[in-house]
Amino acid sequence: MIAFEQLPKSIKKSLRYINQDVKSIEKLEQLEKTLVLYIKKRKLQLKNED
């Protein structure tokens, strides 16, 4: 796993937002669904390029 210091600035900001500002399980679950959706979409794109 990549060390926190080596992550892109935008990812660090997102993780800090999750840790500091998300106050409800509903909001956290919404963020999780969105992130998973975009990760799956990108994985599919990368697999199709090969």
N, C-alpha and C positions, 0 to 999 in steps of 0.2 A: 504494500500500500504506500502511496505517495505521502511523504511528510507534509504536514500542514503548511510549512514555510514554502514549499515548492509548488503549491497549488496556485492557479491563476487568481488574481485579485477579486474577480467577480464571484468565484466559488467561495473564497474566504468570506466575502461580505454576506453571501447567502447563508453560509453556515453560522456566522455570527448572528444574523437575523433570526434564524431558527432557535438558536440557544438563548438569545436575550429578549426577543420581542414576541414570539409566538406564545400566547397565553391560554389557548384552548386546544383541545384534542381535535376538534372539528377543523380548525385552521391548519393544524399540522397534517391531518389526513388529506386535506385538499392539496397542500403543497406536495405531499408524497405522491399522490396520483398524478399531478402535473409533471413532476420530475421523472417518474417512471415512464409516463407516456413519451416524453421527449427522448429519454434514453433508448427506449425500444425502437422509436422511429429512426434514430441515428444509427443504431446497430443494424437495422434492416438496410439502410442506405449503404453502409460500409460493406455489408455482406454482398449486396448486389453489385458493387463495384469490382469485386474480385472475380 
